[in-house]
Amino acid sequence: MFFEQKFPKPFDDLFGLIKVSHFRYGHNILRKIPDHSLDIAFTDTFELVSLWSRLLQGDITLVHDMSTAMAKNKAIWDRVVHPDVPVAVVGHDRRKTYFPLRVIRTDFENSKDFAGLQIVDILAGAMTRYLKWIVEGKKNEDRYAEALSTSPLSQFPVRAIWPSPDFTPEELGTIGPDAADPIEHFMELTKDLPLK
């Protein structure tokens, strides 16, 4: 579809990257992507801890579900979020991370044995149901989702994963000075650790 249809100029430029990748690598590149490459547990938890480290004083102890791919890369996680990493600011414009993140310990627990994780699972399920109802235009008769729309859950700030109608750096609020390269910083912190 990217080759047959003409899109408006800004989108056509973005889809050009997909077209170039297709010509260079072909669709077989998708078969070479390592398992769990698109698992968002690590990146979303990292972003959450980054926010907490700016808002909270003192060290942080984190409890996370042991069934995620993140648990398999515990050594990398522990290295990146540890209080002893060098002081650094990485990122671009408003999207910056301030090291160290001060996570002194991350415990990976089985949600069957840990009530806190069971509560988080219930909240995540409720949030998923509520957001699905919103995305579908509140058209279906879902009394549970309707009830959630008047609950405190509906007041949670939610970062949408789907495309935004905002497009320009000005609209997205992504104009500002750059700090150190986050990928290079991450690689430097973890260069001696194997990825699983």
C-alpha positions in Angstrom: 0.0 0.0 0.0 2.9 2.4 0.6 4.0 2.1 -3.0 0.6 2.3 -4.7 -1.0 5.2 -2.9 -0.1 8.8 -2.9 -0.2 10.4 0.6 -0.2 14.1 1.6 3.3 15.5 1.6 4.3 15.2 5.3 3.1 11.6 5.5 4.7 10.7 2.1 8.0 11.9 3.5 7.7 9.7 6.6 6.6 6.7 4.6 9.6 7.2 2.4 11.7 5.7 5.2 9.6 2.5 5.1 9.9 2.4 1.3 13.7 2.8 1.4 14.0 0.1 4.1 11.9 -2.2 2.0 14.2 -1.8 -1.0 17.3 -2.1 1.0 16.3 -5.0 3.4 13.2 -6.5 1.9 10.4 -8.0 4.1 12.7 -10.8 5.3 14.2 -8.4 7.8 11.1 -8.9 9.9 12.1 -12.6 10.3 15.5 -11.6 11.7 14.2 -9.4 14.5 15.1 -11.0 17.8 12.3 -12.3 20.0 10.8 -9.6 22.3 12.3 -6.7 20.3 9.0 -4.9 20.4 8.3 -5.7 24.1 7.5 -2.3 25.7 7.9 -3.4 29.3 11.6 -2.3 29.5 11.1 1.1 27.8 7.8 2.0 29.5 9.1 1.0 32.9 12.3 3.0 32.2 10.3 6.1 31.3 8.1 5.7 34.4 11.2 5.4 36.7 12.8 8.4 35.0 9.7 10.4 35.8 9.6 9.1 39.4 13.3 9.9 39.9 12.6 13.6 39.1 9.4 13.8 41.3 10.5 11.7 44.3 13.3 12.2 46.9 15.5 9.3 47.9 16.1 5.9 46.5 13.5 3.7 44.7 12.7 0.0 45.2 10.7 -1.4 42.3 8.6 -4.6 42.1 8.0 -5.9 38.5 6.3 -9.0 37.1 8.9 -11.7 36.6 7.1 -13.1 33.5 8.2 -10.1 31.3 11.2 -10.0 28.9 12.5 -7.3 31.2 13.2 -10.0 33.9 15.5 -11.8 31.4 17.6 -8.7 31.1 17.8 -7.9 34.8 21.5 -7.2 34.7 21.1 -4.5 32.0 18.2 -3.0 33.9 20.0 -3.0 37.2 23.1 -1.3 35.6 21.1 1.5 33.8 18.9 2.5 36.8 21.4 2.0 39.6 22.2 5.0 41.9 25.9 4.7 41.2 25.9 5.5 37.5 27.6 8.8 36.6 25.6 11.9 36.7 24.4 12.7 33.1 21.6 14.3 31.2 20.7 12.6 27.9 18.0 13.1 25.3 16.5 15.8 23.2 14.4 19.0 23.8 11.8 18.2 26.6 12.5 14.4 26.3 15.4 14.2 28.6 16.5 11.6 31.2 18.5 12.6 34.3 20.9 10.0 35.6 21.3 8.5 38.1 17.7 7.2 38.4 18.3 5.9 42.0 16.7 2.5 41.8 18.5 0.6 44.5 16.7 -2.7 43.9 14.3 -4.3 41.4 12.5 -7.4 42.6 10.9 -9.6 39.9 8.0 -11.4 41.5 5.3 -13.8 40.4 2.0 -12.0 40.3 0.3 -15.1 41.8 2.3 -14.6 45.0 2.4 -10.8 45.2 -0.9 -8.9 45.9 0.5 -5.6 44.7 1.1 -7.0 41.2 -2.4 -8.5 41.2 -3.8 -5.0 41.9 -1.7 -3.6 39.1 -3.0 -6.3 36.7 -6.6 -5.5 37.6 -6.0 -1.7 37.0 -4.2 -2.4 33.7 -7.1 -4.6 32.6 -9.6 -1.9 33.5 -7.6 0.8 31.8 -7.3 -1.3 28.7 -11.1 -1.9 28.6 -11.8 1.8 29.2 -9.4 3.1 26.5 -10.6 0.5 24.0 -14.1 1.8 24.5 -12.9 5.4 23.9 -10.9 4.5 20.8 -13.9 2.7 19.3 -15.9 5.9 19.7 -17.9 4.9 22.8 -20.3 3.2 20.4 -20.7 -0.2 22.0 -22.9 -0.7 25.0 -20.2 -1.4 27.6 -21.6 -0.7 31.0 -18.2 -1.5 32.7 -16.3 0.9 30.5 -19.0 3.6 31.0 -18.7 3.1 34.8 -14.9 3.4 34.5 -15.4 6.8 32.7 -16.7 8.3 35.9 -14.2 6.6 38.2 -10.8 8.0 39.3 -9.2 5.7 36.7 -10.4 8.0 34.0 -8.3 10.9 35.5 -5.0 9.0 35.0 -2.7 10.7 32.5 -2.4 8.3 29.6 0.3 8.4 26.9 -1.3 7.1 23.7 0.7 4.8 21.5 -1.3 5.4 18.4 -0.4 8.3 16.0 -1.1 11.9 17.2 -2.9 14.5 15.1 -0.1 16.8 16.1 2.8 16.7 13.6 5.2 19.5 13.7 7.9 19.9 16.4 6.1 23.0 17.6 2.8 21.1 18.0 4.6 18.2 19.7 6.5 20.5 22.0 9.8 19.0 20.9 11.8 22.1 20.2 14.7 22.7 22.6 18.3 22.0 23.3 19.8 18.5 23.0 21.8 16.8 25.7 24.0 13.8 25.3 22.9 11.0 22.9 20.7 8.6 24.9 21.6 5.6 22.8 25.3 6.1 23.2 24.9 6.6 26.9 22.9 3.4 27.3 25.5 1.5 25.2 28.3 2.9 27.4 26.6 1.8 30.6 25.8 -1.7 29.3 28.7 -2.5 26.9 30.1 -5.4 29.0 26.7 -7.1 29.6 25.1 -9.7 27.3 21.6 -9.1 25.9 19.3 -12.1 26.3 
